Amino acid sequence: MTKQPWRAKDGTLLLPQIRSREVKTVVPRFLAACRERQIYEVWIIHGKHGERHQQILHSVLKDIPEVACFRSGGMEAESVGATRVILFGPDEYPEQPERSR
């Protein structure tokens, strides 16, 4: 990975720029950077044909306690190949978060 694949200022991460084995380390760092900037709704782009990245991403998101919920993009053209992630804010973070997946 030569260049930082995210723009925490607008809450966007581009997974096609990352190797599959790096997803497990990059995603938590990206989400932490977004929370530091008080960005609690983010988009992670895995691409229309990025099924492997999406599978890895979703398994990683399930284990991050700061993630309130996540969902693959809907029917809108701009959300195909993307996952929307909602993060707990600083005052919303429960002891044992109940997640809607």
Secondary structure, DSSP 8 states (H G I E B T S, - for coil): --S--EETTTTEEEGGGS-GGGHHHHHHHHHHHHHHTT--EEEEE--TT-HHHHHHHHHHHTT-TTEEEEEE--SSGGGTTEEEEEE--TTT--SS---B-
